[in-house]
Amino acid sequence: MPAPRPPAPDPLQAAVREFNRFYTARVGALREGLLDSPFSLAESRVLYELAHQDAPTASELARQLGMDAGYLSRILRGLTRRALVARRRSERDARHTHLTLTRAGQRAFATLDARSNADVDRSVAHLSPEQRRELVQAMQGIQRLLDPARINDARRRPILIRPPQPGDLGWVVHRHGVLYAREYGWDERFEALVARIVSDYVAHLDPTGDRCWVAERDGEIVGSVFLVRKSRTIGKLRLLYVEPTARGTGLGRRLVQECIRSARQLGYRKLMLWTNSVLDAARHIYEQEGFRLTDEEAHESFGHALVGQTWELTL
């Protein structure tokens, strides 16, 4: 009687396992030596951590790597025999031993690190700049979803506010459409409105009165805002948006403050904006920065009954 076949994994299980098989083969995890080096993947990771940490103990290293203490001990013994790792007794607690790379270990890691960077360059050589950014965002997305603690770590990394680059404005339109559909249920007519606003900004760009800022963290766009001329003395703040992963960092306020500062420099006497009452976080920022509500009106837009609001700030 034939042995029963194991149950097929569900689609999510199958997709994760397929990706794991692809990536372990891609990085050479199953090869005896990583990147034609004398080091296994585990040994290479230990060398990397020792190169980037300030003399950790073996127990600290095992905890950070999620590695069995006995397995790590065997790896460290091997690296020590090869004169790549040095151990020194803690001055504060003689029970603890700190680990560092020797000069030979530093040279070995530098070679391995250079080969790793070259391998990445070769693997992405055929990708366009947009595809490379998409790749980075996809990998960061996987890390955030599988390890929520990384969201808090990411919030501590610096965010650059800069002028837009080719491809940025299309991305801003796309993310407005995605986020407002996901968070408020707004339909494609909102994305079409954003597309028209961005198109008009480009088509009628006035260098003396129009500005756009894009917020970037680790090569990923996490927010934006526009300042456009309404009249000689009035500017208009438009399309403020912040990615969920950057919320709580103060980015939204930074973008609004940048808009206010530039409006003053450009000689505007008043800054206006139009928003909807359901956008509580944005309205809170506007209030905190001194805007006051001057008008509101109910309207049917984007598949919902909304209340539009006009806010003004005297500069």
Secondary structure, DSSP 8 states (H G I E B T S, - for coil): ----------HHHHHHHHHHHHHHHHTTTTSSSGGGSS--HHHHHHHHHHHHSSS-BHHHHHHHHT--HHHHHHHHHHHHHTT-EEEEE-SS-TT-EEEEE-HHHHHHHHHHHHHHHHHHHHHTTT--HHHHHHHHHHHHHHHHHH-THHHHHHHTS--EEE---TTHHHHHHHHHHHHHHHHH---HHHHHHHHHHHHHHHHT--TTT-EEEEEEETTEEEEEEEEEESSSSEEEEEEEEE-GGGTTTTHHHHHHHHHHHHHHHTT-SEEEEEEETT-HHHHHHHHHTT-EEEEEEEEEETTEEEEEEEEEEE-
